[in-house]
Amino acid sequence: ARYQNELAGVDTELLAERFYYQALSVAPQIGMPFNQLGTLAGSKYYNVEATYCYLRCIQSEVSFEGAAGNLKRLYDKAAKMYQQLRKCETRRLSPSKKRGKDIKRLLVSFMYLQSLLQPKSR
């Protein structure tokens, strides 16, 4: 279902997500469904959701090797976004736009902090 979504343009994302959660209910020790859920999450919430899924995959009893690379890629993106946000000026924004920028800053900062707290072997 996920590949139909990516290749055929068929909106099957919810179906794919449902199948991965069903796989986890059958074999919760397998990390691969978490990796796939991370891929499905994409960049939602500035990659926080995907990061959670990749971390769960890595910590699973039977982890998936590719999740570590996926996680590293997200941490690299977070570091770049963090550096860009530090340069942004938010004083002249309207309150509603400032709130959106503040949420982005919080989530990106959280991701950057996560990357700093990870062991270097990952």
N, C-alpha and C positions, 0 to 999 in steps of 0.2 A: 504494500500500500504506500509506503514511503517513497519508493522508487517511481511509482505511478505519479505521485505528486511532483517529483522532481523532473521526470523525463517527459511525461505525457501531458503535464499541465492539469491533471485531474485533481480536484481538491479532496484529497484523501488523508490529510494530515491528522484529523481527529481519529480516523479509523486506524491509522498506523500507531498513533499514541495508545489507543485502546489495546491493540495487539501486544505492544511492548509491556504494558501494565499486566496483561493477562499472562505473558511469559514470566514476569516477575512473581506473580502469584503461584505459578506452578513450580518454578525453580528460583527462589529468592537468592540463592547463593551465587548465581551466575550474574556477572557484571555487564555482559554485552547489551542487554536491553537498556541499561542506564546510559551506556555510550550512545546508543541510537536515539534515546530520548534527548540527550544533550545536543545531538545533531539536529533533531527536530526543533528544539528550542531556538536554535539560531542565535540571533543577537537580541532577543527579547530581554527587556530590563537590563540593558547594557551588559549582557552576557552572564548575569548572576545566575539565572536559571540553568543555563548550560554548564556553568562551572560546578554547580551543585551536583548535576547528573554525572559529570566526569569524575568528580571526587568520589561519589558513591560507587561508580564503576571500579575505580582503582582500589577502593577499600573492600570490595566484595571478595568473598572467599575464592572465587574463580574470576579474576579480573581479566580485562581485555587490554592487551598491550597498546593498542592505538589510542586509548584514552589519555595516556600521559602526554603524547604529542599534541592531541587536541587541546588539552588543558594548558600546555605551554604556549600554544598559539594564542589562546584567550588572554593569558597573562601578559604576553608581549603586546597585544592590542591595548590592554588596560594601561600598561606603562606609557604607551604613546598617547592615549587619550588623556591620561593624568597630566602629562607634560603640557599638552595643548590647553587643558582646562585651567592650569595655573596661570596661563597668559591671558585668559579671557577677563574682560571687564564686565561686571554685572551691575554696577551702581546706577547706570542710566536706564535700566529696564523697568517696564511696568511691573507691578506686584505679581501678576499672574505669570508673566514670562520669567521673572526672577525665581518664582517658585519652581518652575520646570527646570531651570538651570541648576537650582539648589539640589533638586532630586537627582539630576544627572551627576552633579559633583559628588554627592553622597555615595551613589552606587559605584561610580568609577573609582573613587577613593577607597571604597571597601574592597573592590577587586584588586586594586594596586597593593593594598595592605595584605590581602590574601597571598598575593604572589611573593611578597617579601617574607612572609611567614612560612612558606613551603620549604622543605628540605631541598638542598641544592642538587641532590641526586635525581630529582624528578625532571 
